[in-house]
Amino acid sequence: MASHRKSRTPGTRVAGIRTPALATAALTSVALLSQTANAAPSDDDKPSLEEVEKKVGDLYRQAESATEKYNAAKEKTTKQRKRVDTLLDDVAKRTQKLNDAREELGSFAAAQYRTGAGVPDTATFLLADTPQDIFDQRQVMDRMTGRQKEAVDDYVTQQSETMKKRQEATKSLETLTESQGDLKKAKATVQKKLTDARELMSKLTAEEKARLAAIEKKKQEEAARKAAELARQQAEQQQAQEEAAQQQSGGTGTSESSGSTTPPSTSTDSSYSTKAEKALAFARAQIGKPYVWGATGPGSYDCSGLTQAAWKAAGVTIPRTTYDQVDAGTTVPVSQAQPGDLVFFYDDITHVGIYIGNGMMIHAPKPGTYVRDESIFYDGESSVHSVVRPA
């Protein structure tokens, strides 16, 4: 059956549909408009202030984590190097003893030759004056030969063992040195990220910077509020303890009893307070000095370098890194923190400060900042990991 449809002529419109040429042009325009709309505000590609702030904060924490790992590797390397030096000294002494033994053995061999001890038994018999001379000479030589051989064997054995230890120590030192190099590279990478983040922040407009400052101020106010709340709770606890002690004192029936109402922990607390005061005095004297990763003073500090130096000034030795310092004492609740206690932060324990009371601490915060006093809630209540009393 033939078709009754007529062919369409170019340029006509059917049911409101344009010709292919016009439709293509329209679709192209729509696509261009869509692309323009998507790209249109250029600000859409920029991260928000909150995102910038979070990125910088994360990078700072990564830098501090890398710092603590570097500190740990450096400490291990130093100990390992001392061990290797000790082994090398031991090897040198043993080698000298071995050389002395060899010289003595050589002298003995020469003496054997001169006395004829090394000649055949028949010749020795013929040349000896009496049978007793033969017996005495052999016995002396046998004893001397045995002692010399035993000494040489002993020195050879000791040298062999020491050489093995030296090789092990050297290999271990090389491994630690390589690890330290890797950590330095990782640190450099983090520093590069920090630089990128700072450049991003430097591109913020004056209005954005003002908004960011307002956000930071609000965080500081909240941190101060939390510190004041903790200070109030601690004051109430202290008052309750004093009232309980007074009631206990008043309840005793004899003057003898009333003369011994001091709680058993008082002497311990007094001793700790004395040490803590020295540590805090040192920490306060460092306020204003710059944070420098891996630094332990006296001109600059990182966070754990500051706390270690502070307690060292009080006569108490604590480890170098946050990872070890957190285990160098007794853990106490935040509500029972006392001046001098160490306050640790984050789940990976990468930051530490020294508590000064009233919810405040002294710490070396991060790269680009200085040692300062600040609320322990400076990065939010959830950032506080634990409190440790080191002495």
C-alpha positions as a printed Julia matrix, in Angstrom:
391×3 Matrix{Float64}:
   0.0     0.0     0.0
   1.39    3.38   -0.92
   2.0     5.94    1.76
  -0.32    8.93    1.86
   2.19   11.06    3.83
   3.78   13.98    2.09
   7.44   14.69    2.49
   8.29   17.68    4.68
   9.94   20.63    3.09
  12.83   22.38    4.78
  11.98   25.38    6.89
   8.5    24.2     7.88
   7.33   23.61   11.48
   5.33   20.57   12.54
   3.45   20.38   15.84
   5.56   23.19   17.27
   8.89   21.41   16.64
  11.64   23.43   14.98
  13.77   22.14   12.16
  16.88   20.11   13.14
  19.19   23.07   12.53
  17.26   25.34   14.87
  16.86   22.58   17.46
  20.6    21.97   17.5
  21.25   25.66   17.98
  18.75   25.79   20.81
  20.26   22.8    22.56
  23.71   24.31   22.2
  22.5    27.55   23.78
  20.92   25.67   26.66
  24.17   23.74   27.28
  26.19   26.95   27.21
  23.78   28.63   29.58
  23.93   25.63   31.88
  27.72   25.7    31.92
  27.69   29.44   32.53
  25.24   29.01   35.37
  27.35   26.32   36.96
  30.52   28.39   36.7
  28.79   31.64   37.33
  29.64   32.53   40.72
  33.36   31.85   40.93
  32.96   31.92   44.7
  31.17   28.57   44.5
  34.5    26.88   43.84
  36.03   28.37   46.97
  35.8    26.43   50.23
  33.75   27.94   52.98
  35.4    29.65   55.92
  34.51   26.7    58.1
  36.14   24.34   55.6
  39.29   26.47   55.45
  39.47   26.59   59.23
  38.96   22.82   59.51
  41.57   22.11   56.85
  44.17   24.25   58.57
  43.34   22.7    61.95
  43.67   19.2    60.53
  46.99   20.04   58.94
  48.33   21.46   62.17
  47.39   18.29   64.0
  49.02   16.19   61.28
  52.16   18.27   61.67
  52.15   17.8    65.43
  51.6    14.06   65.06
  54.55   13.86   62.67
  56.61   15.88   65.15
  55.97   13.44   67.98
  56.85   10.49   65.75
  60.03   12.27   64.69
  60.89   12.96   68.33
  60.43    9.28   69.2
  62.61    8.16   66.28
  65.29   10.7    67.18
  65.34    9.52   70.79
  65.65    5.86   69.73
  68.4     6.75   67.27
  70.36    8.56   69.98
  70.13    5.58   72.32
  71.07    3.19   69.55
  74.08    5.3    68.59
  75.33    5.22   72.19
  74.95    1.45   72.22
  76.91    1.13   68.98
  79.68    3.38   70.33
  79.9     1.23   73.45
  80.16   -1.93   71.35
  82.84   -0.38   69.15
  84.88    0.54   72.21
  84.48   -2.99   73.52
  85.61   -4.42   70.19
  88.69   -2.19   70.21
  89.64   -3.31   73.73
  89.1    -6.96   72.94
  91.09   -6.64   69.72
  94.0    -5.1    71.62
  93.92   -7.95   74.13
  93.88  -10.43   71.26
  96.91   -8.75   69.67
  98.74   -8.85   73.01
  97.93  -12.54   73.34
  99.23  -13.21   69.84
 102.46  -11.38   70.6
 102.85  -13.38   73.79
 102.22  -16.58   71.88
 104.82  -15.55   69.31
 107.33  -14.9    72.05
 106.55  -18.29   73.51
 107.07  -19.96   70.12
 110.44  -18.24   69.79
 111.39  -19.39   73.28
 110.43  -22.93   72.34
 112.71  -22.76   69.38
 115.61  -21.34   71.4
 115.29  -23.93   74.19
 114.91  -26.77   71.76
 111.41  -27.6    72.92
 110.31  -27.91   69.33
 112.96  -30.47   68.31
 112.21  -34.2    67.98
 111.84  -36.24   71.16
 114.97  -38.33   70.36
 117.15  -35.23   70.03
 115.71  -33.78   73.24
 116.54  -36.99   75.04
 120.08  -37.06   73.74
 120.75  -33.4    74.5
 119.25  -33.35   78.0
 121.57  -33.69   80.98
 119.18  -35.86   83.0
 115.78  -37.55   82.47
 114.33  -35.16   85.05
 115.27  -32.19   82.82
 113.29  -33.73   79.98
 110.22  -34.22   82.16
 110.31  -30.71   83.67
 110.8   -28.97   80.32
 107.88  -30.77   78.68
 105.54  -30.11   81.59
 106.3   -26.38   81.67
 105.88  -26.06   77.93
 102.64  -27.99   77.91
 101.17  -25.78   80.66
 102.26  -22.59   78.92
 100.97  -23.76   75.56
  97.61  -24.67   77.09
  97.22  -21.29   78.8
  98.14  -19.36   75.69
  95.79  -21.36   73.49
  92.95  -20.97   75.97
  93.53  -17.21   76.13
  93.65  -16.83   72.35
  90.53  -18.94   71.87
  88.73  -16.86   74.5
  89.67  -13.58   72.85
  88.74  -14.86   69.41
  85.34  -15.97   70.72
  84.71  -12.67   72.46
  85.72  -10.7    69.4
  83.44  -12.78   67.2
  80.49  -12.22   69.53
  81.21   -8.51   69.82
  81.52   -8.15   66.06
  78.13   -9.79   65.65
  76.6    -7.39   68.15
  78.22   -4.46   66.41
  76.82   -5.57   63.07
  73.37   -5.93   64.58
  73.59   -2.53   66.22
  74.88   -0.91   63.03
  72.08   -2.44   61.0
  69.55   -1.29   63.59
  71.01    2.21   63.53
  70.81    2.32   59.74
  67.17    1.29   59.9
  66.39    3.95   62.47
  68.24    6.57   60.46
  66.23    5.65   57.38
  63.03    5.88   59.39
  64.08    9.25   60.7
  64.7    10.4    57.15
  61.24    9.19   56.13
  59.71   11.11   59.01
  61.56   14.26   57.97
  60.16   13.86   54.46
  56.69   13.34   55.88
  57.12   16.45   57.99
  58.18   18.42   54.92
  55.05   17.23   53.13
  52.85   18.36   55.99
  54.62   21.72   56.09
  53.92   22.1    52.39
  50.24   21.48   53.07
  50.35   24.05   55.86
  51.86   26.54   53.47
  49.08   25.86   50.96
  46.46   26.35   53.65
  48.05   29.59   54.79
  48.13   30.83   51.22
  44.46   29.96   50.92
  43.71   31.94   54.05
  45.81   34.84   52.81
  43.54   35.1    49.78
  40.47   35.7    51.92
  38.83   39.09   51.57
  38.79   41.55   54.44
  35.17   40.64   55.1
  35.96   36.92   55.15
  38.88   37.47   57.49
  36.62   39.45   59.8
  34.07   36.64   59.78
  36.8    34.11   60.48
  38.07   36.21   63.37
  34.54   36.31   64.72
  34.3    32.52   64.51
  37.61   32.19   66.35
  36.52   34.66   68.99
  33.32   32.72   69.55
  35.35   29.52   70.03
  37.61   31.27   72.54
  34.62   32.57   74.45
  33.13   29.09   74.61
  36.47   27.68   75.73
  36.72   30.34   78.45
  33.16   29.54   79.57
  34.04   25.85   79.85
  37.18   26.69   81.8
  35.21   28.87   84.21
  32.68   26.07   84.67
  35.46   23.61   85.49
  37.0    26.11   87.91
  33.64   26.47   89.68
  33.25   22.68   89.95
  36.76   22.3    91.35
  36.16   25.09   93.87
  32.97   23.39   95.04
  34.8    20.06   95.4
  37.58   21.72   97.36
  35.09   23.4    99.67
  33.24   20.15  100.22
  36.49   18.37  101.09
  37.46   21.1   103.56
  34.04   20.99  105.22
  34.25   17.2   105.47
  37.69   17.5   107.07
  36.38   20.07  109.57
  33.43   17.87  110.49
  35.78   14.94  110.99
  38.0    17.09  113.16
  35.05   18.33  115.24
  33.75   14.82  115.72
  36.84   13.55  117.51
  36.47   13.18  121.27
  40.02   13.78  122.5
  42.65   16.39  121.99
  45.05   13.66  120.97
  42.74   12.61  118.17
  42.11   16.17  117.1
  45.82   16.66  116.7
  45.99   14.05  113.94
  43.1    15.04  111.71
  45.2    15.76  108.64
  44.16   13.44  105.83
  46.79   10.82  104.94
  47.27   12.29  101.46
  48.22   15.75  102.71
  51.98   15.12  102.84
  51.88   13.57   99.38
  49.82   16.48   98.02
  52.19   18.94   99.65
  55.2    17.26   98.07
  53.55   17.24   94.68
  52.47   20.87   95.0
  56.04   21.92   95.78
  57.34   20.2    92.65
  54.42   21.46   90.58
  55.11   25.05   91.6
  58.66   24.73   90.31
  57.45   23.2    87.04
  54.85   25.95   86.6
  57.35   28.69   87.4
  59.56   27.37   84.62
  56.64   27.08   82.18
  55.5    30.64   82.88
  59.0    31.91   82.17
  58.78   30.37   78.68
  55.61   32.24   77.68
  56.21   34.15   74.46
  58.83   31.79   73.07
  58.06   30.31   69.63
  56.79   26.85   68.88
  59.35   24.94   66.81
  58.84   21.29   65.98
  61.35   18.99   67.69
  62.61   21.8    69.98
  63.33   21.26   73.67
  64.55   24.75   74.59
  65.85   26.99   75.74
  64.88   29.38   72.93
  61.92   27.45   71.52
  59.77   24.39   72.25
  57.29   21.96   70.86
  54.45   20.84   73.13
  56.11   17.8    74.75
  59.5    19.5    74.81
  58.0    22.23   76.99
  56.34   19.86   79.47
  59.46   17.72   79.72
  61.65   20.77   80.38
  59.19   22.16   82.95
  59.15   19.01   85.04
  62.9    18.59   84.65
  63.25   21.99   86.32
  61.3    20.5    89.23
  63.7    17.58   89.48
  61.37   15.08   87.81
  62.36   13.23   84.63
  59.57   12.4    82.21
  59.85   10.94   78.69
  60.3    13.0    75.56
  57.13   12.3    73.57
  53.43   12.65   74.27
  53.0     8.93   73.6
  55.33    8.11   76.5
  54.47   11.02   78.79
  50.84    9.9    78.97
  52.04    6.71   80.72
  54.47    8.5    83.05
  52.16    9.05   85.98
  48.71    8.55   87.44
  45.64    9.29   85.36
  43.06   11.46   87.12
  39.64   12.8    86.06
  39.59   16.23   84.43
  37.45   17.46   87.33
  40.28   16.59   89.74
  43.12   18.16   87.74
  45.68   20.0    89.87
  48.28   22.6    88.87
  51.24   20.8    87.34
  49.21   17.94   85.87
  49.7    17.14   82.2
  46.66   17.52   79.94
  46.69   15.4    76.77
  44.63   15.95   73.64
  43.09   14.02   70.75
  42.6    10.3    70.29
  46.13    9.85   68.95
  47.61   11.77   71.93
  49.53   14.26   69.79
  49.37   17.34   72.03
  50.02   18.15   75.69
  49.93   21.14   78.02
  50.65   21.73   81.72
  47.64   22.57   83.87
  47.81   25.81   85.9
  44.36   25.68   87.52
  40.9    27.17   86.83
  40.55   25.22   83.6
  43.67   26.83   82.12
  47.04   25.52   80.94
  50.36   26.64   79.52
  51.29   25.0    76.22
  53.15   25.41   72.94
  50.14   25.26   70.61
  51.31   24.74   67.02
  53.66   26.0    64.28
  53.49   29.76   63.85
  52.42   30.41   67.46
  54.1    31.06   70.78
  54.01   29.47   74.23
  50.94   30.85   76.0
  48.3    30.19   78.63
  44.93   29.07   77.32
  41.79   27.19   78.22
  42.17   23.41   78.13
  38.99   23.48   76.04
  40.62   25.61   73.34
  39.76   23.01   70.68
  36.51   21.82   72.21
  35.7    19.65   75.19
  35.89   16.46   73.12
  39.53   17.12   72.24
  40.69   16.49   75.83
  42.05   12.94   76.0
  43.23   12.57   79.61
  44.94   14.19   82.59
  48.09   12.65   84.11
  49.86   13.49   87.39
  53.55   12.86   86.67
  55.02   12.89   90.22
